[in-house]
Amino acid sequence: MKILVTCPPMLGMIDAFRPHFAKYGVELTAAKVVQTLSVEELKDIVPRHDGWIIGDDPATREVFMAGKAGKLKAAVKWGIGVDNVDFAACQELGIPITNTPNMFGGEVADIAVGYVIALARETFQIDAAVRQGGWPKPRGISLAGKTVALAGFGDIGSNTARRLLAADMKVIAYDPAAPDVPGLGTVQRAAWPDRLNEADFIVVTCALTSSSRHMLNAVTLAKAKDGVRVVNVGRGPIIDEAALAAALQSGKVYSAALDVFEVEPLPAESPLRAHPRCIFGSHNASNTADAVVRTSEIAIDRLMGFLGATAK
């Protein structure tokens, strides 16, 4: 059997997983990927494989139909986000598929809070200026007593809330489907976009769905406090980037830290690049060696289970 891997974090450590694949006696194809392959590239390569470990690629009906016409028998979406995968098509085509939920809530939460601190104290601007020979001393804001509007209260959101509360911040969580979390009883709940005017920070950790797409837009930003700081470690399309760029230009949003974008990698012509009070990530919040090993081994084992392979 041949297995295709297109997930960049896993590919970055692929040699560590070759023995794990080898014990199942399968042949591995490690795709050359920066962020994702295109639909046409996937239609060419997926049908040549029995199994596929998917990254953030456009795993569309068209791709799965091509795979079904070839050798593809099963797939696993690496990680928790599934907005790029047509699960309905897989079900109709008889292709078993799953993802690996609750794998790196702590890792993404670490990045989210790191961004909150960086925006509060403007450490990124200090770093850039010192590298250029400057010695700036921007006046930041303290975290204690500040309020965070936290969009998403699942694994990542609840881990983020726990860290924010440890910094003596107030948290208002927005997630109608999430239950209350033990130990986080001081987190307040609200319906989006109520109470955005109270928030010093807006932190996005939720999944991309039809209801969350562009949930932070010109209308909802207008409800926010002047000078709010924005963090996104969820999915890029949750924020209307044109509206965010306009809000940064007007000063409605003081600064922003974005690990994810509507188009990835971030296009050279993006208006966000013109704003000096932005921190840009590379859709990399979950990428620690510990999390990649944990998630990849589970992904391999689940895929081999679908394929009926047994370890030697």
C-alpha positions as CSV (number, residue, x, y, z in Angstrom):
1,M,0.0,0.0,0.0
2,K,1.0,3.6,-0.6
3,I,0.3,6.4,1.8
4,L,0.3,10.2,0.9
5,V,1.1,12.8,3.5
6,T,0.4,16.5,2.6
7,C,0.4,18.0,6.1
8,P,3.2,20.6,6.5
9,P,3.9,20.1,10.3
10,M,4.0,16.3,9.8
11,L,6.2,16.7,6.7
12,G,8.6,18.9,8.7
13,M,9.4,15.8,10.9
14,I,8.6,13.1,8.4
15,D,11.8,11.1,9.0
16,A,10.7,10.6,12.6
17,F,7.6,8.8,11.3
18,R,9.1,6.6,8.7
19,P,9.6,3.8,11.2
20,H,6.0,4.1,12.3
21,F,4.9,3.7,8.7
22,A,7.5,0.9,8.1
23,K,6.0,-1.3,10.8
24,Y,2.8,-1.4,8.8
25,G,4.8,-2.3,5.6
26,V,3.5,0.6,3.6
27,E,5.2,2.9,1.2
28,L,5.2,6.6,2.1
29,T,5.0,9.6,-0.3
30,A,6.0,12.8,1.4
31,A,4.6,15.6,-0.8
32,K,6.5,18.8,-1.3
33,V,4.2,21.4,0.2
34,V,4.5,25.0,1.5
35,Q,1.0,25.3,2.8
36,T,-1.4,23.3,0.5
37,L,-1.5,21.6,-2.8
38,S,-3.9,22.8,-5.5
39,V,-7.0,20.8,-6.5
40,E,-5.3,19.9,-9.8
41,E,-2.2,18.7,-8.1
42,L,-4.3,16.6,-5.7
43,K,-6.3,15.1,-8.5
44,D,-3.1,13.9,-10.0
45,I,-1.4,12.5,-6.9
46,V,-4.2,11.3,-4.6
47,P,-5.5,8.5,-6.9
48,R,-2.1,6.9,-6.9
49,H,-2.4,6.2,-3.1
50,D,-4.4,3.9,-0.9
51,G,-4.5,6.3,2.0
52,W,-4.1,10.1,2.5
53,I,-3.2,12.1,5.6
54,I,-4.6,15.5,4.8
55,G,-3.3,18.9,5.8
56,D,-5.1,22.1,5.0
57,D,-5.4,21.1,1.3
58,P,-8.7,21.7,-0.6
59,A,-10.0,18.1,-0.1
60,T,-13.0,18.7,-2.2
61,R,-15.6,16.4,-3.8
62,E,-13.7,16.7,-7.0
63,V,-10.5,15.5,-5.4
64,F,-12.2,12.6,-3.6
65,M,-14.0,11.5,-6.8
66,A,-10.6,11.3,-8.5
67,G,-9.2,9.4,-5.6
68,K,-12.1,6.9,-5.6
69,A,-11.6,6.4,-9.4
70,G,-8.0,5.4,-8.5
71,K,-6.6,3.6,-5.5
72,L,-7.9,5.8,-2.6
73,K,-9.6,3.8,0.1
74,A,-9.4,6.0,3.3
75,A,-8.2,9.3,4.6
76,V,-7.5,11.1,7.9
77,K,-7.5,14.9,8.3
78,W,-4.4,15.7,10.4
79,G,-5.4,18.1,13.3
80,I,-8.8,19.5,14.3
81,G,-9.9,21.9,11.6
82,V,-12.1,20.2,9.0
83,D,-13.5,23.2,7.0
84,N,-11.3,22.3,4.0
85,V,-12.6,18.7,3.8
86,D,-15.8,17.5,2.1
87,F,-16.8,14.8,4.6
88,A,-20.2,14.4,2.9
89,A,-18.5,13.5,-0.3
90,C,-16.4,10.9,1.5
91,Q,-19.6,9.3,3.0
92,E,-21.3,9.2,-0.3
93,L,-18.3,7.7,-2.0
94,G,-17.7,5.2,0.7
95,I,-14.3,6.6,1.7
96,P,-13.8,6.2,5.5
97,I,-12.4,9.5,7.0
98,T,-11.9,11.1,10.4
99,N,-9.8,13.8,12.0
100,T,-7.7,14.0,15.2
101,P,-9.6,16.3,17.6
102,N,-8.4,17.8,20.9
103,M,-4.7,17.3,20.0
104,F,-3.2,20.7,20.6
105,G,-5.5,23.0,22.5
106,G,-2.7,23.9,24.9
107,E,-0.2,24.6,22.1
108,V,-2.5,27.0,20.2
109,A,-3.6,28.6,23.5
110,D,0.1,29.3,24.3
111,I,0.4,31.2,21.0
112,A,-2.9,33.0,21.5
113,V,-1.8,34.3,24.9
114,G,1.7,35.1,23.5
115,Y,0.1,37.3,21.0
116,V,-2.0,39.0,23.7
117,I,1.1,39.8,25.6
118,A,2.9,41.0,22.5
119,L,0.1,43.3,21.6
120,A,-0.3,44.6,25.1
121,R,3.4,45.5,25.5
122,E,4.3,46.1,21.8
123,T,7.3,43.8,22.1
124,F,7.4,43.2,18.3
125,Q,7.8,46.9,17.6
126,I,10.6,47.1,20.2
127,D,12.4,44.2,18.6
128,A,12.1,45.7,15.1
129,A,13.4,49.1,16.2
130,V,16.3,47.7,18.2
131,R,17.4,45.7,15.2
132,Q,17.5,49.0,13.3
133,G,19.6,50.7,15.9
134,G,16.8,52.3,17.9
135,W,16.0,52.1,21.6
136,P,12.2,52.7,21.9
137,K,10.1,52.5,25.1
138,P,6.5,52.3,24.0
139,R,4.0,52.6,26.9
140,G,2.0,49.4,26.9
141,I,-1.1,48.3,28.9
142,S,-1.3,45.8,31.8
143,L,-3.1,42.6,31.4
144,A,-4.7,42.5,34.9
145,G,-8.2,43.7,34.9
146,K,-8.5,43.8,31.1
147,T,-11.4,42.1,29.3
148,V,-11.1,39.5,26.5
149,A,-13.9,38.7,24.1
150,L,-13.1,35.0,23.4
151,A,-14.7,33.6,20.2
152,G,-14.7,29.9,20.7
153,F,-14.8,27.9,24.0
154,G,-13.9,24.4,22.8
155,D,-10.5,22.8,23.5
156,I,-8.4,25.7,22.3
157,G,-10.7,28.4,23.7
158,S,-11.0,26.8,27.2
159,N,-7.2,26.4,27.3
160,T,-6.8,30.0,26.3
161,A,-9.3,31.1,28.9
162,R,-7.4,29.3,31.6
163,R,-4.2,31.1,30.8
164,L,-5.9,34.5,30.5
165,L,-7.6,34.0,33.9
166,A,-4.2,33.2,35.4
167,A,-3.1,36.7,34.2
168,D,-6.0,38.2,36.2
169,M,-7.9,39.0,33.0
170,K,-11.7,38.9,32.6
171,V,-13.1,36.6,29.9
172,I,-16.4,36.7,28.0
173,A,-16.7,33.5,25.9
174,Y,-18.9,33.2,22.8
175,D,-19.8,29.7,21.8
176,P,-23.4,28.5,22.0
177,A,-22.5,24.8,21.6
178,A,-19.8,24.6,24.2
179,P,-20.7,23.6,27.8
180,D,-19.3,25.2,30.9
181,V,-15.9,24.0,31.7
182,P,-14.9,22.8,35.2
183,G,-12.6,25.2,36.9
184,L,-13.5,28.0,34.6
185,G,-16.6,29.2,36.4
186,T,-15.5,32.8,36.3
187,V,-15.7,32.9,32.5
188,Q,-18.8,34.8,31.5
189,R,-20.9,33.7,28.5
190,A,-22.6,35.9,25.9
191,A,-24.1,35.7,22.5
192,W,-22.0,37.2,19.7
193,P,-21.6,40.2,19.3
194,D,-23.1,41.3,22.6
195,R,-20.8,43.1,25.0
196,L,-18.0,43.6,22.5
197,N,-17.9,47.2,23.7
198,E,-16.4,45.9,27.0
199,A,-13.5,44.1,25.4
200,D,-9.9,45.3,25.3
201,F,-9.0,42.2,23.3
202,I,-10.9,40.1,20.8
203,V,-9.4,36.6,20.6
204,V,-10.6,34.2,17.9
205,T,-10.2,30.5,18.5
206,C,-13.3,29.0,17.0
207,A,-13.7,26.7,14.0
208,L,-14.7,28.0,10.6
209,T,-18.4,27.3,9.8
210,S,-21.1,28.9,7.7
211,S,-22.1,30.9,10.8
212,S,-18.6,32.0,11.9
213,R,-17.4,33.1,8.4
214,H,-16.7,36.9,8.6
215,M,-18.2,37.0,12.1
216,L,-15.8,39.8,12.8
217,N,-16.7,42.3,10.1
218,A,-17.4,46.1,9.7
219,V,-20.7,45.8,11.6
220,T,-19.4,43.9,14.5
221,L,-16.1,45.8,14.7
222,A,-18.2,49.0,15.0
223,K,-19.6,47.6,18.2
224,A,-16.2,47.1,19.7
225,K,-14.3,49.4,22.0
226,D,-12.1,52.0,20.3
227,G,-8.5,50.8,20.3
228,V,-9.4,47.1,20.7
229,R,-6.6,44.6,20.0
230,V,-7.4,41.6,17.8
231,V,-5.9,38.1,17.8
232,N,-6.8,35.3,15.4
233,V,-5.6,31.7,15.9
234,G,-8.7,30.1,14.5
235,R,-9.2,30.3,10.8
236,G,-8.5,33.3,8.5
237,P,-12.0,33.7,7.0
238,I,-13.6,34.2,10.4
239,I,-12.3,37.8,10.1
240,D,-13.2,40.0,7.1
241,E,-9.7,41.2,6.4
242,A,-10.8,44.2,4.4
243,A,-12.9,45.4,7.3
244,L,-10.0,44.7,9.7
245,A,-7.6,46.7,7.5
246,A,-10.0,49.6,7.5
247,A,-10.4,49.4,11.2
248,L,-6.6,49.4,11.7
249,Q,-6.4,52.4,9.4
250,S,-9.0,54.4,11.3
251,G,-7.7,53.4,14.8
252,K,-10.8,51.5,15.8
253,V,-8.5,48.5,16.1
254,Y,-5.2,49.5,17.7
255,S,-3.3,46.4,16.7
256,A,-3.7,42.8,15.5
257,A,-1.9,39.5,15.6
258,L,-2.9,37.0,13.0
259,D,-1.7,33.4,12.7
260,V,-4.2,32.6,9.9
261,F,-5.5,34.5,6.9
262,E,-8.3,34.4,4.3
263,V,-5.7,33.4,1.7
264,E,-2.5,31.5,2.7
265,P,0.3,32.3,2.4
266,L,-0.6,36.0,3.0
267,P,-0.6,37.7,-0.5
268,A,2.1,40.3,-1.1
269,E,-0.7,42.8,-2.0
270,S,-2.6,42.3,1.2
271,P,-3.5,45.8,2.7
272,L,-2.7,44.3,6.2
273,R,1.0,44.4,5.3
274,A,0.9,48.2,5.4
275,H,0.0,48.4,9.1
276,P,3.0,48.5,11.4
277,R,1.0,47.4,14.5
278,C,0.4,43.9,13.1
279,I,2.0,40.6,14.0
280,F,1.9,37.9,11.3
281,G,2.1,34.2,11.8
282,S,2.2,31.4,9.3
283,H,-0.6,29.2,10.4
284,N,1.8,27.5,12.7
285,A,0.2,27.8,16.2
286,S,-0.1,24.0,16.7
287,N,3.4,23.2,15.5
288,T,5.5,21.9,18.4
289,A,7.5,18.8,18.2
290,D,5.5,17.2,21.0
291,A,2.1,18.0,19.4
292,V,3.2,16.9,15.9
293,V,4.5,13.5,17.2
294,R,1.3,13.0,19.3
295,T,-1.1,13.9,16.4
296,S,0.8,12.2,13.6
297,E,1.1,8.8,15.4
298,I,-2.7,8.9,16.0
299,A,-3.3,9.9,12.4
300,I,-1.2,7.0,11.1
301,D,-2.8,4.4,13.4
302,R,-6.3,5.6,12.5
303,L,-5.6,5.5,8.8
304,M,-4.0,2.0,9.1
305,G,-7.1,0.9,11.0
306,F,-9.3,2.0,8.1
307,L,-7.1,0.2,5.6
308,G,-7.0,-3.0,7.7
309,A,-3.2,-2.9,8.0
310,T,-1.6,-4.5,11.0
311,A,1.7,-3.6,12.6
312,K,4.6,-6.1,12.0
